[in-house]
Amino acid sequence: MFIGRKEEIKQLIKFLKSDRQENIVIYGRRRIGKSELIKEALNQINKPFIFYQAKETTLEDNVDSLGKLITAHFKLGLLKFTSLESIFDFIFSQGNDIILVIDEYPYLTALEKGLDSILQSCIDLNKNKSTLKLVLLGSYIDIMSKLNELDNPLYGRISSMMFIGEMNYQDASLFYSNVELDTKVKYYSVFGGVPYYNSLIDSNKSFKDNMIDLIIRNNSQLGDFIEMTLSKELRKLNNANMVFTAIAGGKTKFNDILSIFSTTMSSAALTYVLNDLIKMDLIHKQIPMNEPINSRKTYYGIKDNFIDFYYRYIYKFASSKNVLSPSDFYDEVIKEDFESKYVPKKFEKIAKEYLIIQNKQGLIKPVLLDLGKVWFDNPREKINGEFDLVSKDKQGYIIYEVKYTDKSIKDDVLNKLKYQIDLSKLGCYKIGLISKKGFNIQNPEKYFLRTLQDLYTF
């Protein structure tokens, strides 16, 4: 059963049902659900299509394989194509309302120099007589994102550029809809919004058993998935391992990350690795809303929750994993830190996603114009610091306190937050409280209040 991606499906179907020739680019990380997305869209429309999975073999092998699909579809008998150019010339010239999907298009561009130019020529030659829908998919984000840039032959010829990122926490929870709310938070804290990870969860098992069976046990499906996937796309996996380990361990600023490399990596080399990981949509760079774009207070974070989890617990404690039973490894290495520190931090991410979802649906007034961290510096009182979740609208800032504990938020927590806000001099006009266990405060109507139940009511 296909889950989520309603807006993406709607957008895809619009182009696939068009009465003219369309060129659609769908790109995103591996296992993010690109192929399943286009397959679901194809299932929902009644149109003929050809789906080709490009291969990392030879050009001749790909020409032969794709050519056979084309000849079978058009019933061309023993006709044999000799090049990708001849294949595209043929299918564009048919003028039929057919859909051609090429999955992992970068495999073909690596084998056929000038393939983008070949497609450009076919598009231009047949733009007024063909209704072909060409869909190009790819996991190499840097390559795919450049297909519609000014210096690419396909510039101006792409109908839709669709970047597919992770699902939000609400869509991800549909993979395990029958579990308790706090367990949903745990699953999201580990698996994030990557459909492949979430599809492996057996919600009839306990959370711990899923961790053991999917990640901890030897030869588990996800035990070495991260490193195997990264090794395919990164030339120097060891550097990426060290960066992930540093960030997962709490080193989020550039100089702090650089410090763990000692003399093994220069500042320029670290910049290169970070930029590479950002292009792969694995790391994000966050600048406080009230800081300039070149601020030294820039933070780096791991976008994928599972990568964060993996480098915090599995990669870091590999030696312990080799000598403990899977159950003991979870209990002794993971459980306490996971529940007391890791999950509460991911609950902040859920809270932020909740505000974004609500804002996009028009359910927050006045609408939020920005959302993120805010840095404050008060030299008079000799204090500085940051608020992790702050929204900005036309009236000013709303500062949020996010608590994932088994105790309700009381006035003492609220008063401490008010004191910090007063010292910051940020001009906050409202306070938001997001709590796992609710609230026990005076005058609750004055605040923006949300519980765990609220976050999972949709």
N, C-alpha and C positions, 0 to 999 in steps of 0.2 A: 504494500500500500504506500502510495506517494504521500509525503507529509510536508506541509508548509509551502512556501514560495508562491503564494497566491498572486501577488503583484507581478512577479517575474513571468509566471505562466500567462497571465492576462496580456502582458506586453508582447510576449512571444507569439501568441495566437493572433494578435492584431496584425503582425507583420506576415505571418504564415498564410493568413487569409486574404492578404492584399491582392489586388488585381493587376499588380505590376511586378517588375523584377526587383527583388530585395536581396541585400547582402547583410547578414547578421553575424556579429562577432560575439562569442560567449567565452569569457576567460576567467580564471581563478585558480586557486591552489589545487593540488591533487586531492582527490577524495572529498571535494567540497560539494559534489553533486551536479556538475555541469551536464554530464551525459544523461543522468536520470531526469534532469530538468527538461531537456529537449525531447527525450523519449516520452515523457508525460504529456508535453504539448502536442506531440504527434499523435498520441493516443486519443486526444480530445478533439481532433479534427479529422475529417474524412477526405484526406488527400494522399496521393501516391508519394512515396519517398524512397530515397536510397541512403542508407547509413553506412559510412565507411570508417573503420578504425584504422588510421594510418599506423604503419609499423616501423620500428627502428631496424630495418633491414637494408635492402638495396633499393635504388630507384626502380630497377627493372621489376623487382618483386612487387612493389607498390603499384606500378603501372599495370602489371598483370592482374593483381587482385582487384583493384578498382575497376579495371577494364571488364573483367568477368561479371562484376555486379551490374555494370552499365549494359553490356550485351544481353544479359539475362533479363533485365528489366524491360528493355526495348525489343526483346525477341529478335536479336540480330544474327542469330545462328552462330557461325564460326568466325565472324568478324573479330579481328584482333587489333587492339590499339597499340601503338608503338611508343607513345610518349604521354606525359600528363597534358601537354599542350593540345594534342589531338583529342584527348578525352574531354577537356573543357571546351574546346571548339565545338565538338559534337553536341554536348549536352546543352550548351547555351543556344546553339542554333536551332534546337528542336522547337523552342517557343512554347513547349508544354508547361502546364501549371504543375510542375513537379518540385519536390524539395530534395536538395542534395546536402547531406550533412557530412562534413569531414571532421572527424574527431582527432585531436592531437595534430593539428595543421602544422606546427613547427617541425615535426618530423619530416614532412615533405619539403618545407623550405630549406631544411638543412641538406637535402639531397638534390634539389633542383634549383640551381642559382637562377634568380630572376622570376620565380614563380609568382610573386606579387604582380610583376609587370605583365606576365601572361594573363592573369586574371583581369587586370585592368583593361587589357586589349579586348578580351572577350566581353566584358561588361559594356565597354563603350561601343563596340560593334553591334551589340544586340539589345541595347537599352530600350529601344522603341518597339521591339518585336518579341522579346522574351518575357515570360512571366516566371522564370526559374527563381526559386528561393534558395540561395546559397547560404549555408550556415557553417561557420568555421569555429571550431572549439579548440582550446589550448590551455595547458597548465603552466607554460612558461610565460608568466605575467609580463615580464619586461618586453618580450618579443610581441606578444599579442596586443599589448596596450599601444604599441607604436604603429599598428596597421593603419590607423586613421590620422597619423601625424603628417604635417605639411610635406616632409621630404619622402614620404612613402608613396609608391605608385597608386595605392588604393585610396589615398586621401580624397575625401569628398564623395566617395562611392559606397561608404558604409551606411546602411540604413539605421542600424542600432548597434551601439557598443555596450554590451551587458557584462559588467563585472559582478561575479558571484562570490560574495563573501560568506561568512558564517551566518547561520540562523540566529535570531535573537533567542533569549532564554525561554520565551513563551512558546515559540514554535518547537524548540528543542524538547520541551517538556511533553510534547505530544507523543514522543517515542516511549515515554514511561508514565503515561497518564494515570495509571492505577496505583501509584505509590503515594505515601504521605508527603506533605509539603516540604518538610525539612529534608526528606530524602531526595526530593526533586532538586533542592538547592545543592545537595552533595553531588548528585550526578552532573549537574551543570558545572559545578566547580571543577570536576575532573575532565568531562568530555566536551564542555563548551557547546558551540553550535555547529560542529562538523557532523553532517548526517551519517557519514560512514561509521564514526565512533559510536554514535548513539544507536545506530541500527543493530549493533552487536549486544546491547544490553538486554538481559533477560529479566524483566521486571517481576517475574515470579520468584526470583532468587533474592536473597538479602543483598544489601549494598556491599557488604564485605565479601560475599561470595563472588559477586561480579568483579570486584577488584582483583581477587585472587585468580579467577578463571580467565579474565581478559588481559591482565597486565603483569601480575606477580609470578604466576606459575611458569616454570620453564616451558618454552615453546608455545606460550600463549599467543593469541592473535595480535595483540598490540605490544607485546613485551619488547620487541626490538623494531617496531614499525617506524618510529620516529627517525632513528639513525639510518635505517635502510632507505627511507624516503629522501632524507636530506643528502645522503651520500650520492644520490642520483643527480642532484641538482647543484651541489656545492663542490667546488674544486678542493677546498681545504676544510673538511668537516671538523677537524680538531679545533680550529679557531672558532667555528660556530658553536661547538660543544662548550667551549670555555665561556663564550659570551652568554649563552643560555644559562649555564650554571651560575654565572655571576649575577645575572638579573633575577633568576629564580631565588637566589640567596639574599636578595634585598639590595644589591648594588645597582641603582637605577640611573645614576648620573655618569656622564662620559668619563670623567677623571677617575671615578670610583671603579668603573669597569676596567679602565686602562691599567689601574694599579695592580690588578691580579696577574697581568701578563709580564710584569717586571721588565726585563730587557728583551723578551721574545717577540714583542709586537710594538710597532711604532704607532703614534697617534694617527698618521695617515692610513696605515693598514687597518686599524680598528674602525676608522671612518668608513673604509671600503667594505668591511664585513657587515657593519651595521646597515649601511645603505643597501647592500645585497639582501639582507634579511627583511628590510622594509619593503623592497621591491617584490619579495616573495610573499608579502602579507603575513609575515610571521612575527614581526616586531613593529611596534608603533612608537612614534616620537611625540611626546606631549609637552607643550609649552603652557605654563599658567596663563589664563585668559588676560590677566593684567600685566603681562610681561611682553617685551619686544620679541620679534621672531628669532633673533640671535641671542636670546637670553642664556646665561650660564646655568639658569635654573631649569633647563630642559631635562625631561625625564624620558627614559626608555623603558618600555614594558613589553612583555610577551603577550601577543594577542590571543594565541591559541591556549586555552586552559589546559589541554592535555599535555602540550609541550612544557608548560609551566610546572604541572604536576610531575611529569616524567623526570625533569632535571632537578626538581627539588627533592624527590624521594628515590626514584629508581636508579637513575644514572649516578647520583651522588653516593648512594649506599649500595653500589653493586657488590662490593665484597661481603657485606652483611647478608645480602640476598642469597649469596652462594652457600652460606653456612646455616641459615635459618629455614625452618619450614615456611611455606607461604603464609599460613595463618599467623605464626609468630612474627614474621616480618611485618605484616600489617599491624599487629598489636603493639610491637615494640618500636618500630621505626616510624610508622605513618600516623597511627590513630590520634594520639594526643595533639601533636603539632597541627595535624590536618583539621581537627575539630575546633581547636582553640584559636588558631592563627590563620590558617589557609582559607577555610570556608568563610569566616567573617570578612576577609578581604574580597573574596569573590562575590559576596552578598552586596558589597558596594558597587560592583560592576552590574549586578542585576538591578539594583536601585537606579543606576544611571540609565540602563536600557529601558527600564519602566518609564522614566520621565521622557525619554526620547519617543517611545511608542505613544504615550498619552499626548505628547505635544503634536506629533504628526497627525494624530486623529482629531485634533482640535479640541481636546478635552481639558487643556490647561489655558487659563486666561489670567492675565495677559500672556500671549504666546512667548515661549522661551526663545531668545535670540542666540544664546550660547550656553554651553554646559561644559564644565570641566573643573580643573583645580584653580585656586587663587592663592597667590603668594602675598604675604604682608610683611612689612618691615616698619617697626616703630623705634627709631633710634633714641627717642626721648626716654622711653621706658626700657630701652636696651633689650627688646625682644623681636624676634622674627619667627616666621613659621608659615604654614599653609593650611588651607581647608581643602580636603580631598574632593568634595562634591559641592559645587556652587553653580547656580543657574543665574543667567542675566536676562532681564526683560526691560521694557521701556521705563519701568519704575525703579530699577536698580538690581541689587543682588538679593538672592535668597540662598542662605547657607543651610546645608542639610547635615544632620547628625544621623549616621546609619549605624544601628546596633543589632548585632546578631548574637544575642545572649538569651539565656532562659529566664531573664528578669525583665520586667516591664521598665520603660523609661520613666524615671521620676523627676521631681523638681530639682533635685541636686545635680543631675546630669544636665538638665536644661539651664540651670543657673551658671554652671561652669562654662557652658558653651556661650552664654550671653556675655560673661566676663571676657572670654577670649575675643569675641566679636568687638566688644567695646575697646579693647586694647589695640585691635587691628586697624581701627579707624577706616573700615572699608565702606561704611555707609549701607550696611545691610538693612533692608526694610521689612524682612520677614524671615522666620525660621521654619525649616522643614525637619520633621522627625520621621524616620523610617525604621520600624522596629519589628523584630521577630515576634515578640511577645506583647506588643501593645504599649499602652501608656497609663500612667497614673499621675497626672499633672493638673494644676489649676488652670482654669480658663483655656481648655483645649481648643475652643473655637478660634483662638487667635493664631493658630499654627497650621501649617500644612502637615497633616498626619496620615501615614500609611502603615499598614501592618503587612506581614507576610501573606496573609489571606488576600489582602487587596492586590498585591503584586501578581497573584496567580488567579485572579478573577477576570476572565476575558471571554 
